[in-house]
Amino acid sequence: MDNMAIKILGIGNSLENLSSLKTLIIEAFPSGVVLSALDGQSGLAAAAKEDPAVIVIDTQITGMDGFGFCRKLKSNRACAGIPIILLIPGKGKKESRKRALECGADAFLTMPIDKSELTAQIRAMIKIKNSSIEKQGEKLYHAASAKGRSWKLNRSDAETLRLLEAIKNEQALNEAILDSIQGYLFVYDENGRLIKWNKKHETMTGYSAEELSHMTLEKWFDGEDIVKVNAAVRDVFVKGYGEVEAQLLLKNGNKLMTRSSGVPFNINGKKFFAGIGVDITEQKRAEQQLKQSMKDLLESQRIAKLGTWRLDLSTNEVVWSEELYKMYNFDPALPPPPYTEHMKLFTPESWNRLSTSLERTRTSGIPYELELETVTKGGSNGWMWVRGEAERDPEGNIRSLWGAAQDITEHKRREREIKQSEERFQLLFNKAPLGYQSLDYDGNFIDVNQQWLDTLGYRKEEVIGKWFGDFLCPEYIEGFRKRFPIFKSQGFIHSEFEMRHKAGRRMTIAFEGKIGYNKDGTFKQTHCILQDITSQRMAEQALADSEERYRCLFEYSGVGIGYFTKSG
């Protein structure tokens, strides 16, 4: 039988379900023929007419359920050999499996359907049917042989030989199908001895056919894995189905993470079980990576105090992440409050801004980003950064809103403290009784305070960015050029310069300065306090002049002058 001749009958309770089932089957058997029926009676008629290789049927169908269909089909001698795969719901799986075995089903799958499991089961069922045909052919062959070989084959004998040739071809195709299965096929007797396998079993494990013929179940597993495998085998014979995930020991000493499932069958009163194992190493690695990613995401949200949310616009149902519960001080074991109750989580002004933004995003899809004042369940106030976006369906309709929220209470507190500190600094800076100036590396003004401006008569915009030497009296400019590098290298300075007042008069200014540095120790800016000492220097000069005049008068006077103490 080639792929063109493989017929698979699907029976379901809706066109949608049948279409999905047909798609899965065609992907696995591109050249096969998929027949369909919407109820049990139509399915029985199609089975009798088409003689499909396999029937895949939903337990919940119109007219009669899948269990009734199995009993009806198996009671018909003409159709009894057609293998049946029952699709049972996940809920009540144990009871459904029991009923499936009682009604004569050859295999069953739990919905939703796993594509790889469906493919493997169909191929196994095709093999079962082919084996049945082969046995029938052998009986015919022996019957023909009993007539003797001494006379010419009559018409019936020729038909028998034709059938035997067809069976031989079917057997070759059957072997090819088994070898094409992605997983490794196995058949064990009730004592755990491997008696049948496909080529994949050899390539996956590294053992030759001769070595596999001596293998038993215990040689494939060790430790806790063999305990799990033995439990699964017991399930096969007791419950009719067993499944296990375990690490398969390979010939080279490595291990391969596999998922295996098996079903029992009997031949001449002897018990066997057959099944398929698949390599799930990459799947497990992906699951572990996903698990770790989720753990990292939750931990990152905890550290950043960042939560996520989603709002279904059709139901007003709200979903929160774990961190969002903590931010609002709600119990994560309880559902979040409905959207209509969210106004209680914010101050009235903040809720008005949020609800307006939500409505705009709901209708137009325009995202929003806000800082809102919150009210926790305990009644305390805080701050939260929120962002929301629209999510559209394939037709472009907005069906939900989702976004993120971050607790910025501490940030807002620090921001307020910094602002207050800056306000106090500016007040002190501008009200200080001494002038202040800051220069960059090249000696240009970065900042000055109000006292500096008042002292020299300039406006701030006339000073910032200008070179300090431009405000000195000409004879002091060259001195500044020489002394500024010394100031930068030694880190401090005390000096006096004569500067020009905006009105043109000369002023003597005393400086005390230090260098400010970056965190890496490099130059950042200068910090200098200056004081107008013009009057002080003028007084000192006047005193010096007076003393000089007195000295000259004393020295060069034409009369004798003397000083006597009180005691004479």
C-alpha positions as CSV (number, residue, x, y, z in Angstrom):
1,M,0.0,0.0,0.0
2,D,1.6,3.3,-1.0
3,N,0.8,6.7,0.5
4,M,-1.9,7.3,-2.2
5,A,-3.8,4.2,-0.9
6,I,-3.7,5.2,2.8
7,K,-7.2,6.2,3.9
8,I,-7.9,7.7,7.3
9,L,-11.4,8.4,8.4
10,G,-12.0,11.2,10.8
11,I,-15.3,11.5,12.8
12,G,-16.0,14.7,14.8
13,N,-18.9,16.8,16.1
14,S,-18.2,19.9,14.0
15,L,-16.7,21.0,10.7
16,E,-14.2,23.1,12.6
17,N,-12.9,20.2,14.6
18,L,-12.7,18.0,11.5
19,S,-10.8,20.6,9.6
20,S,-8.2,20.9,12.4
21,L,-7.9,17.1,12.6
22,K,-7.6,16.9,8.8
23,T,-4.9,19.5,8.7
24,L,-2.8,17.6,11.3
25,I,-3.2,14.3,9.4
26,I,-2.3,15.7,6.0
27,E,0.8,17.3,7.5
28,A,2.0,13.9,8.6
29,F,0.7,12.0,5.5
30,P,0.9,14.4,2.6
31,S,-0.2,11.8,0.0
32,G,-2.9,10.2,2.1
33,V,-6.7,10.5,1.8
34,V,-8.6,11.9,4.7
35,L,-12.3,11.0,4.8
36,S,-14.7,12.6,7.3
37,A,-18.1,12.2,9.0
38,L,-20.1,14.4,11.3
39,D,-22.0,11.6,13.2
40,G,-21.7,8.0,14.2
41,Q,-24.1,6.5,11.6
42,S,-22.3,8.3,8.7
43,G,-19.0,7.1,10.1
44,L,-20.2,3.5,10.2
45,A,-21.4,3.8,6.6
46,A,-18.1,5.3,5.4
47,A,-16.1,2.6,7.3
48,A,-18.0,-0.2,5.6
49,K,-17.7,1.4,2.1
50,E,-14.1,2.8,2.2
51,D,-12.3,0.3,4.5
52,P,-10.0,3.0,5.9
53,A,-6.6,2.0,7.3
54,V,-7.4,3.9,10.6
55,I,-10.4,5.6,12.2
56,V,-9.8,8.7,14.4
57,I,-13.0,9.6,16.3
58,D,-14.0,12.1,18.9
59,T,-15.9,10.6,21.9
60,Q,-18.4,13.4,21.8
61,I,-20.2,13.0,18.5
62,T,-23.8,13.4,17.3
63,G,-26.2,10.4,17.5
64,M,-23.9,8.0,19.4
65,D,-20.8,8.8,21.4
66,G,-17.4,7.5,20.4
67,F,-17.6,4.5,22.8
68,G,-20.9,3.4,21.2
69,F,-19.3,3.7,17.8
70,C,-16.4,1.5,18.7
71,R,-18.8,-1.3,20.0
72,K,-20.9,-1.1,16.9
73,L,-18.0,-1.2,14.5
74,K,-16.2,-4.0,16.3
75,S,-19.4,-6.1,16.2
76,N,-19.3,-6.0,12.4
77,R,-17.0,-8.8,11.1
78,A,-16.3,-6.9,7.9
79,C,-15.1,-3.8,9.7
80,A,-13.8,-5.3,13.0
81,G,-10.2,-5.2,11.8
82,I,-10.1,-1.5,11.3
83,P,-8.0,0.1,14.1
84,I,-9.8,2.9,16.1
85,I,-8.1,5.8,17.8
86,L,-10.4,7.5,20.4
87,L,-9.9,11.2,21.2
88,I,-10.8,11.6,24.9
89,P,-11.2,14.9,26.8
90,G,-8.5,15.8,29.3
91,K,-11.1,16.1,32.1
92,G,-12.1,12.7,33.4
93,K,-9.2,11.1,31.5
94,K,-8.8,8.0,33.8
95,E,-12.5,7.0,33.4
96,S,-12.5,7.7,29.6
97,R,-9.4,5.5,29.2
98,K,-11.1,2.6,31.0
99,R,-14.2,3.0,28.8
100,A,-12.1,3.2,25.7
101,L,-10.5,-0.2,26.5
102,E,-13.8,-1.8,27.3
103,C,-15.5,-0.7,24.1
104,G,-12.7,-2.2,21.9
105,A,-10.7,0.9,20.9
106,D,-7.2,0.1,19.7
107,A,-5.7,3.4,21.1
108,F,-6.6,6.7,22.5
109,L,-5.2,10.3,22.7
110,T,-6.0,13.0,25.2
111,M,-7.2,16.4,23.8
112,P,-5.8,18.8,22.9
113,I,-4.1,16.6,20.3
114,D,-0.3,16.5,20.2
115,K,0.7,16.3,16.5
116,S,3.7,13.9,17.1
117,E,1.6,11.6,19.2
118,L,-1.2,11.5,16.7
119,T,1.3,10.7,13.9
120,A,2.9,7.9,15.9
121,Q,-0.4,6.4,16.8
122,I,-1.7,6.4,13.3
123,R,1.4,4.8,12.0
124,A,1.2,2.2,14.7
125,M,-2.4,1.4,13.9
126,I,-1.5,1.1,10.2
127,K,1.0,-1.5,11.2
128,I,-1.5,-3.4,13.3
129,K,-3.9,-3.6,10.4
130,N,-1.2,-4.7,8.0
131,S,-0.2,-7.4,10.4
132,S,-3.8,-8.6,10.5
133,I,-3.9,-8.7,6.7
134,E,-0.6,-10.6,6.7
135,K,-2.0,-13.2,9.1
136,Q,-5.1,-13.7,6.9
137,G,-2.8,-14.2,3.9
138,E,-0.7,-16.8,5.7
139,K,-3.9,-18.8,6.5
140,L,-4.8,-18.6,2.8
141,Y,-1.3,-19.7,1.8
142,H,-1.4,-22.7,4.1
143,A,-4.9,-23.6,2.8
144,A,-3.6,-23.4,-0.8
145,S,-0.5,-25.5,0.1
146,A,-2.7,-28.2,1.6
147,K,-4.2,-29.0,-1.8
148,G,-0.8,-30.1,-3.0
149,R,1.5,-28.7,-5.5
150,S,1.2,-31.5,-8.1
151,W,-1.5,-30.0,-10.2
152,K,-1.8,-26.7,-12.0
153,L,-3.0,-23.8,-9.8
154,N,-6.6,-23.1,-10.4
155,R,-8.2,-19.7,-10.4
156,S,-8.6,-19.5,-6.6
157,D,-4.9,-20.4,-6.1
158,A,-3.8,-17.6,-8.4
159,E,-5.9,-15.2,-6.4
160,T,-4.2,-16.5,-3.2
161,L,-0.7,-15.9,-4.6
162,R,-1.7,-12.4,-5.8
163,L,-2.9,-11.7,-2.2
164,L,0.3,-13.1,-0.7
165,E,2.4,-10.8,-3.0
166,A,0.2,-7.8,-1.9
167,I,0.8,-8.8,1.7
168,K,4.6,-8.9,1.1
169,N,4.5,-5.4,-0.4
170,E,2.4,-4.2,2.5
171,Q,5.0,-5.7,4.9
172,A,7.8,-3.8,3.2
173,L,5.8,-0.6,3.3
174,N,5.0,-1.2,6.9
175,E,8.7,-1.6,7.8
176,A,9.5,1.7,5.9
177,I,6.8,3.5,7.9
178,L,8.1,2.2,11.2
179,D,11.6,3.3,10.2
180,S,10.4,6.8,9.3
181,I,8.9,7.5,12.7
182,Q,10.8,10.4,14.4
183,G,11.0,8.6,17.7
184,Y,12.2,5.1,18.5
185,L,9.6,2.3,18.3
186,F,9.8,-0.6,20.8
187,V,7.9,-3.8,21.5
188,Y,8.6,-5.7,24.8
189,D,7.2,-8.9,26.2
190,E,5.8,-9.0,29.7
191,N,9.3,-10.0,31.0
192,G,10.8,-6.8,29.7
193,R,12.7,-8.3,26.8
194,L,13.0,-6.2,23.7
195,I,11.7,-8.2,20.7
196,K,10.9,-5.5,18.0
197,W,12.3,-2.1,17.2
198,N,12.7,0.3,14.3
199,K,15.8,1.6,12.6
200,K,15.6,4.9,14.7
201,H,16.1,2.8,17.8
202,E,19.5,1.8,16.5
203,T,20.6,5.2,15.4
204,M,19.5,7.0,18.5
205,T,21.0,4.6,21.0
206,G,24.1,3.5,19.1
207,Y,23.4,-0.2,19.5
208,S,23.4,-2.6,16.5
209,A,20.4,-4.9,15.7
210,E,22.3,-7.9,17.2
211,E,23.0,-6.0,20.5
212,L,19.4,-4.8,20.7
213,S,18.1,-8.3,20.4
214,H,19.6,-9.1,23.8
215,M,18.5,-5.9,25.6
216,T,16.0,-5.8,28.5
217,L,14.2,-2.9,29.9
218,E,16.4,-2.6,33.0
219,K,19.5,-2.0,30.9
220,W,18.2,1.3,29.5
221,F,17.7,3.1,32.8
222,D,19.2,3.5,36.2
223,G,18.5,5.1,39.6
224,E,15.1,6.8,40.0
225,D,14.5,6.5,36.3
226,I,14.1,2.7,36.3
227,V,11.6,3.0,39.2
228,K,9.5,5.5,37.2
229,V,9.7,3.3,34.1
230,N,8.6,0.1,36.0
231,A,5.6,2.1,37.3
232,A,4.7,3.2,33.8
233,V,4.9,-0.5,32.6
234,R,2.5,-1.5,35.4
235,D,0.1,1.2,34.2
236,V,0.3,-0.2,30.7
237,F,-0.9,-3.7,31.8
238,V,-3.3,-2.5,34.6
239,K,-4.7,0.7,33.1
240,G,-4.1,0.1,29.4
241,Y,-1.8,3.0,28.9
242,G,1.5,4.2,30.4
243,E,3.7,7.2,30.0
244,V,7.0,8.3,31.5
245,E,9.8,10.8,31.1
246,A,13.2,9.4,31.9
247,Q,16.9,9.5,30.8
248,L,17.8,6.7,28.3
249,L,21.3,5.2,28.7
250,L,23.1,5.2,25.3
251,K,25.9,2.9,24.2
252,N,28.5,5.7,24.5
253,G,27.7,6.3,28.1
254,N,25.7,9.5,27.6
255,K,22.0,9.9,28.6
256,L,19.1,11.1,26.4
257,M,16.0,12.7,28.0
258,T,13.0,10.9,26.5
259,R,9.2,10.7,26.8
260,S,7.8,7.2,26.1
261,S,4.3,5.9,26.0
262,G,3.0,2.4,25.5
263,V,-0.1,0.3,25.2
264,P,-0.6,-3.5,25.8
265,F,-1.6,-6.2,23.3
266,N,-1.9,-10.0,23.3
267,I,-0.7,-12.6,20.8
268,N,-1.7,-16.2,21.3
269,G,-2.3,-15.6,25.0
270,K,1.1,-13.9,25.6
271,K,1.3,-10.3,26.8
272,F,3.3,-7.6,25.1
273,F,3.4,-3.8,25.1
274,A,4.4,-1.5,22.3
275,G,5.1,2.2,22.2
276,I,7.2,5.1,21.0
277,G,9.9,7.1,22.7
278,V,10.9,10.6,21.5
279,D,13.9,12.7,22.3
280,I,12.8,15.7,24.5
281,T,16.3,16.9,25.4
282,E,15.9,20.2,23.5
283,Q,12.3,20.6,24.7
284,K,13.4,20.2,28.3
285,R,16.3,22.6,27.8
286,A,13.8,25.1,26.3
287,E,11.4,24.6,29.2
288,Q,14.3,25.2,31.7
289,Q,15.4,28.3,29.9
290,L,11.8,29.6,29.9
291,K,11.5,28.8,33.6
292,Q,14.7,30.6,34.3
293,S,13.6,33.5,32.2
294,M,10.3,33.8,34.1
295,K,12.2,33.6,37.3
296,D,14.6,36.3,36.2
297,L,11.7,38.4,35.0
298,L,9.9,38.1,38.3
299,E,13.1,38.9,40.2
300,S,13.8,41.9,38.0
301,Q,10.2,43.1,38.6
302,R,10.7,42.7,42.3
303,I,14.0,44.6,42.3
304,A,12.7,47.4,40.1
305,K,9.3,47.4,41.8
306,L,7.8,47.0,38.3
307,G,4.5,45.2,37.7
308,T,2.5,44.5,34.5
309,W,-1.3,44.4,33.9
310,R,-3.9,43.6,31.3
311,L,-7.5,44.7,30.8
312,D,-9.9,42.8,28.6
313,L,-12.2,45.4,27.2
314,S,-15.0,43.0,26.4
315,T,-15.3,41.7,30.0
316,N,-13.5,44.4,32.0
317,E,-11.5,41.5,33.5
318,V,-8.2,42.7,34.9
319,V,-5.0,40.6,35.3
320,W,-2.1,41.7,37.5
321,S,1.5,40.4,37.8
322,E,2.7,39.3,41.3
323,E,4.7,42.5,41.8
324,L,1.7,44.7,41.1
325,Y,-0.2,43.0,43.9
326,K,2.6,44.0,46.3
327,M,2.7,47.6,45.0
328,Y,-1.0,48.0,45.7
329,N,-0.8,46.0,49.0
330,F,-3.3,43.3,47.8
331,D,-3.2,39.5,48.5
332,P,-1.9,37.7,45.4
333,A,-4.1,34.7,46.3
334,L,-7.2,36.8,45.5
335,P,-8.3,38.2,42.1
336,P,-7.5,41.8,41.5
337,P,-10.4,44.3,42.0
338,P,-12.5,44.9,38.8
339,Y,-11.7,47.9,36.7
340,T,-14.6,49.8,38.1
341,E,-13.0,49.7,41.6
342,H,-9.6,51.0,40.4
343,M,-10.5,54.6,41.1
344,K,-10.1,53.9,44.8
345,L,-6.4,53.2,44.2
346,F,-5.6,56.8,43.1
347,T,-6.2,60.3,44.3
348,P,-9.2,61.9,42.5
349,E,-7.0,64.2,40.3
350,S,-4.7,61.2,39.3
351,W,-7.7,58.9,38.6
352,N,-9.2,61.6,36.4
353,R,-6.0,61.8,34.3
354,L,-5.7,58.0,34.2
355,S,-9.3,57.3,33.2
356,T,-9.1,60.0,30.5
357,S,-5.9,58.5,29.1
358,L,-7.3,54.9,29.2
359,E,-10.4,56.0,27.3
360,R,-8.3,57.7,24.6
361,T,-6.1,54.6,24.2
362,R,-9.2,52.4,24.1
363,T,-10.7,54.4,21.2
364,S,-7.7,55.6,19.3
365,G,-4.9,53.2,20.3
366,I,-2.6,56.1,21.3
367,P,-0.3,55.0,24.2
368,Y,-0.1,57.0,27.4
369,E,2.6,57.5,30.1
370,L,1.8,59.2,33.4
371,E,3.1,59.7,36.9
372,L,0.2,59.3,39.4
373,E,-0.4,59.7,43.1
374,T,-1.7,56.4,44.6
375,V,-3.7,55.5,47.6
376,T,-2.8,52.0,49.0
377,K,-5.2,49.6,50.6
378,G,-3.9,50.7,54.0
379,G,-4.7,54.4,53.2
380,S,-1.1,55.6,52.7
381,N,-0.1,57.7,49.7
382,G,2.6,57.0,47.1
383,W,3.6,57.6,43.5
384,M,3.4,55.3,40.5
385,W,4.7,55.6,36.9
386,V,2.3,53.9,34.5
387,R,2.3,53.2,30.8
388,G,-0.5,51.7,28.7
389,E,-0.8,50.5,25.1
390,A,-3.6,49.0,23.0
391,E,-3.6,45.4,21.7
392,R,-5.4,44.7,18.4
393,D,-6.8,41.5,16.9
394,P,-6.0,40.4,13.4
395,E,-8.7,42.6,12.0
396,G,-7.2,45.6,13.6
397,N,-9.9,46.0,16.4
398,I,-8.7,47.0,19.9
399,R,-9.5,44.1,22.1
400,S,-7.5,44.8,25.3
401,L,-5.1,47.2,27.0
402,W,-1.9,46.2,28.7
403,G,1.1,47.9,30.2
404,A,3.4,48.4,33.1
405,A,3.5,50.2,36.4
406,Q,6.4,51.1,38.6
407,D,6.5,52.3,42.2
408,I,8.4,55.6,42.2
409,T,7.4,56.7,45.7
410,E,11.1,56.6,46.9
411,H,12.2,58.4,43.7
412,K,9.6,61.2,44.2
413,R,10.7,61.5,47.8
414,R,14.3,61.9,46.8
415,E,13.3,64.3,44.0
416,R,11.4,66.4,46.5
417,E,14.3,66.4,48.9
418,I,16.8,67.3,46.2
419,K,14.5,70.2,45.1
420,Q,14.3,71.5,48.6
421,S,18.0,71.2,49.0
422,E,18.6,73.0,45.8
423,E,16.2,75.7,46.9
424,R,18.0,76.1,50.2
425,F,21.4,76.1,48.4
426,Q,20.2,78.8,45.9
427,L,18.9,80.9,48.8
428,L,22.2,80.6,50.6
429,F,24.2,81.0,47.4
430,N,22.5,84.2,46.3
431,K,22.2,85.7,49.8
432,A,25.8,85.0,50.9
433,P,27.7,88.2,52.0
434,L,30.7,87.2,49.9
435,G,31.0,86.9,46.2
436,Y,31.5,83.4,44.6
437,Q,32.7,82.5,41.2
438,S,33.5,79.2,39.4
439,L,35.8,78.8,36.3
440,D,36.2,75.9,33.9
441,Y,39.6,74.4,32.9
442,D,40.3,77.3,30.5
443,G,39.4,80.0,33.0
444,N,35.9,80.8,31.6
445,F,33.1,81.6,34.0
446,I,30.7,78.7,34.8
447,D,28.8,80.5,37.6
448,V,28.7,83.5,39.9
449,N,26.4,84.5,42.7
450,Q,24.4,87.7,43.2
451,Q,27.0,89.2,45.6
452,W,29.6,88.9,42.9
453,L,27.3,90.7,40.4
454,D,26.5,93.4,42.9
455,T,30.2,93.9,43.8
456,L,31.3,94.4,40.2
457,G,28.0,95.9,38.7
458,Y,27.4,93.3,36.0
459,R,24.4,91.2,34.9
460,K,24.8,87.4,34.9
461,E,24.4,87.0,31.2
462,E,27.3,89.5,30.7
463,V,29.6,87.2,32.7
464,I,28.8,83.5,32.1
465,G,31.1,82.0,29.4
466,K,33.5,84.9,29.4
467,W,37.2,84.6,30.2
468,F,38.2,85.8,33.7
469,G,41.1,87.9,32.4
470,D,38.6,90.1,30.5
471,F,37.5,91.5,33.8
472,L,41.0,92.3,35.2
473,C,42.9,95.6,34.9
474,P,45.3,95.3,32.0
475,E,48.5,95.0,34.1
476,Y,47.1,92.0,35.9
477,I,46.1,89.9,32.9
478,E,49.5,88.4,32.3
479,G,49.8,87.5,36.0
480,F,46.5,85.6,35.8
481,R,47.8,83.6,32.8
482,K,50.8,82.5,34.8
483,R,49.1,81.8,38.1
484,F,46.0,80.0,36.9
485,P,48.0,76.8,35.9
486,I,49.7,76.9,39.3
487,F,46.3,77.1,40.9
488,K,45.1,74.1,39.0
489,S,48.2,72.0,39.8
490,Q,48.4,72.7,43.5
491,G,44.6,72.7,44.1
492,F,44.3,76.0,46.1
493,I,45.3,79.6,45.9
494,H,45.2,83.0,47.8
495,S,45.7,86.0,45.6
496,E,44.7,89.6,44.9
497,F,43.9,91.2,41.6
498,E,42.7,94.6,40.6
499,M,39.4,94.2,38.6
500,R,37.4,96.7,36.6
501,H,33.9,97.6,37.9
502,K,31.4,97.9,35.0
503,A,31.3,101.6,35.7
504,G,35.1,101.7,35.0
505,R,36.6,102.2,38.5
506,R,39.4,100.0,39.7
507,M,38.7,97.6,42.6
508,T,41.1,95.5,44.6
509,I,39.7,91.9,45.1
510,A,41.1,89.2,47.4
511,F,40.5,85.6,46.3
512,E,40.5,82.3,48.3
513,G,40.1,79.3,45.9
514,K,40.1,75.6,45.7
515,I,39.8,73.1,42.8
516,G,36.8,70.8,42.5
517,Y,37.4,67.3,41.0
518,N,35.4,64.6,39.2
519,K,35.1,61.1,40.8
520,D,38.0,59.9,38.7
521,G,40.2,62.7,40.1
522,T,40.3,64.9,37.0
523,F,39.7,68.6,37.1
524,K,36.0,69.7,37.2
525,Q,35.9,73.4,38.1
526,T,37.3,76.1,40.5
527,H,35.5,77.3,43.6
528,C,36.5,80.8,44.7
529,I,35.3,83.3,47.3
530,L,36.2,86.9,46.6
531,Q,36.0,90.0,48.7
532,D,36.3,93.7,47.8
533,I,39.2,95.1,49.9
534,T,39.5,98.3,47.9
535,S,38.7,100.5,50.9
536,Q,41.0,98.5,53.2
537,R,43.9,98.8,50.8
538,M,43.2,102.6,50.4
539,A,43.2,103.0,54.2
540,E,46.4,101.1,54.5
541,Q,48.0,103.2,51.7
542,A,46.8,106.4,53.4
543,L,48.3,105.3,56.7
544,A,51.6,104.4,55.0
545,D,51.7,107.8,53.3
546,S,51.0,109.6,56.6
547,E,53.7,107.7,58.3
548,E,56.2,108.5,55.5
549,R,55.4,112.2,55.8
550,Y,55.8,112.1,59.5
551,R,59.1,110.3,59.2
552,C,60.4,112.9,56.7
553,L,59.3,115.7,59.0
554,F,61.0,114.1,62.0
555,E,64.3,113.4,60.2
556,Y,64.7,116.6,58.3
557,S,63.3,119.2,60.8
558,G,65.7,122.1,61.6
559,V,64.9,122.0,65.3
560,G,65.7,119.3,67.8
561,I,62.8,116.9,68.7
562,G,62.9,114.4,71.4
563,Y,60.5,112.0,73.2
564,F,60.5,111.5,76.9
565,T,58.7,109.0,79.1
566,K,56.5,110.2,82.0
567,S,59.3,109.5,84.4
568,G,61.6,111.9,82.5
